[in-house]
Amino acid sequence: MRVKLIESRKVYDGEVSMRLERFSINGRTVDKEIVEHRPSVGIIAVEDDRIFLVSQYRRAADRALLEIPAGKIEEGETPVAAAKREMDEEIGYSGTLKPFLKWYLAPGYDTELMHLFVAKNLHRIPSRREMDDDEDIAVKKVRLDAAVKKCFSGEITDAKTIAAILAYRLKPI
């Protein structure tokens, strides 16, 4: 496969950015919109046979979704530090983090790479950090088998959460 960038120009710059790219691939010229997104973290927080999920409103979906705790890696932050911060903010716990998987969430148009961690040896943090302005989170502890069923029943529709739950179910660490 031969790929050559012909042109790239930023058309929007904000919390996420967008660029238009023209490139050739195997002799064909292609135009593509690319969303530039910071890397992110996701956490499978495990306590006994339960995992922590959060229910939060997502404007793009116009409803509350049941998800694993997750969020952007801030500038200058490591993936581990971001995972610790997100656990604190979203579920009010800390624990031992182990890297599990890395995956692109929507590589057809988005640069976001998620670092997935498993958190164990959890303990409650006395005072949770401030949440982001768009967060109104309800924390739920769900048995792993029940979470798997929710992935197939349509109760969980968030792709990163479905992938994380099923991957962890197949290969718990």
TAQUIZI-V68702 format. One record per residue. SS is DSSP state (h for helix, s for strand, l for the rest). PHI is phi in degrees with one decimal (NA if undefined). OMEGA is omega in degrees with one decimal (* if undefined). Layout:
SS:PHI:OMEGA, SS:PHI:OMEGA
This chain:
l:NA:178.0, l:-112.2:179.7, s:-123.8:178.4, s:-137.1:176.5, s:-73.2:178.8, s:-99.0:-177.4, s:-153.6:174.9, s:-143.3:177.3, s:-142.1:179.2, s:-78.4:-179.8, s:-113.2:176.4, s:-152.7:178.9, l:-133.6:-179.7, l:-160.3:176.7, l:-56.4:163.7, l:-117.5:-179.7, s:-123.4:176.5, s:-134.8:174.8, s:-128.1:173.7, s:-104.2:-179.5, s:-125.7:170.9, s:-119.5:-179.4, s:-145.6:175.7, s:-109.9:177.5, s:-135.3:-177.9, l:51.4:176.0, l:87.5:178.6, s:-97.5:176.8, s:-95.3:-175.9, s:-130.3:171.3, s:-106.8:-176.1, s:-144.4:171.3, s:-90.0:-179.2, s:-122.3:173.7, s:-87.2:176.8, s:-95.9:-175.5, l:-132.5:176.1, l:-58.6:170.7, l:-61.4:-176.7, s:-138.2:176.2, s:-128.1:170.9, s:-134.3:-176.0, s:-131.1:168.5, s:-97.4:-178.3, s:-91.4:-171.1, s:-113.0:174.4, s:-132.8:-173.1, l:57.4:179.3, l:-103.7:-178.8, s:-116.0:172.7, s:-120.7:178.1, s:-87.7:172.2, s:-124.6:176.6, s:-122.8:174.1, s:-105.7:178.3, s:-147.6:180.0, s:-69.7:176.7, s:-120.1:-175.1, l:-59.2:-177.6, l:-61.5:178.5, l:-91.2:-177.6, l:55.2:174.5, s:-168.1:176.2, s:-79.5:178.0, s:-117.2:175.6, s:-92.6:-171.7, s:-139.6:167.0, l:-73.3:173.0, s:-60.6:-175.9, s:-163.0:176.1, s:176.1:-178.4, s:-73.3:169.4, l:-86.4:-178.8, l:-75.8:-179.7, l:-58.0:179.7, l:83.9:-176.7, l:-96.6:174.5, l:-84.7:175.7, h:-57.0:179.7, h:-63.8:179.0, h:-62.1:178.5, h:-65.0:179.1, h:-63.6:177.4, h:-61.4:-179.7, h:-63.5:-179.2, h:-64.2:176.8, h:-61.8:178.2, h:-60.4:-176.5, h:-65.7:-169.2, h:-91.8:-177.8, h:-121.7:177.5, l:73.7:179.9, s:-131.7:168.2, s:-129.1:-178.9, s:-177.6:178.1, s:-83.8:-177.4, s:-102.3:173.6, s:-124.4:175.2, s:-60.9:-177.0, s:-120.2:-178.8, s:-145.4:168.4, s:-131.4:178.1, s:-154.9:172.5, s:-83.8:-176.4, l:-81.2:179.8, l:-152.9:-171.4, l:-67.7:176.3, l:-69.4:-178.3, l:-150.0:-171.3, s:-133.3:-178.2, l:-87.1:-172.3, l:-62.8:174.7, s:-108.9:-179.9, s:-99.6:173.2, s:-100.4:-177.9, s:-99.6:179.5, s:-120.8:167.6, s:-107.7:178.9, s:-113.5:176.9, s:-132.4:-176.9, s:52.1:-174.1, s:-75.8:169.9, s:-143.5:-175.6, s:-68.1:175.7, l:-95.6:-175.6, l:-54.8:179.7, l:-132.6:179.4, l:-69.3:175.0, l:-69.3:174.9, l:-64.1:174.7, l:-84.3:175.2, l:-66.0:-177.5, l:-57.2:-175.6, l:-92.2:-177.4, l:-102.2:171.5, l:-139.5:-165.1, l:-105.0:169.7, s:-112.3:-177.9, s:-92.4:178.9, s:-132.3:171.4, s:-102.4:-174.1, s:-129.3:175.0, s:-59.6:-176.8, h:-57.3:179.4, h:-61.5:178.0, h:-67.7:178.3, h:-63.6:177.2, h:-59.8:179.0, h:-60.9:179.1, h:-64.6:176.6, h:-64.5:-176.8, h:-91.7:-179.7, h:-85.7:-177.4, l:95.0:176.0, l:-70.1:174.1, l:-107.1:-177.9, l:-121.0:179.4, l:-79.7:-172.8, h:-61.1:-178.9, h:-63.6:-178.9, h:-71.6:177.9, h:-60.6:-179.1, h:-61.5:-178.6, h:-65.0:-179.1, h:-63.0:-177.8, h:-68.5:177.3, h:-64.0:-179.9, h:-65.9:178.3, h:-61.7:179.8, h:-75.6:-175.6, l:-142.7:179.7, l:-66.8:176.0, l:-120.6:*
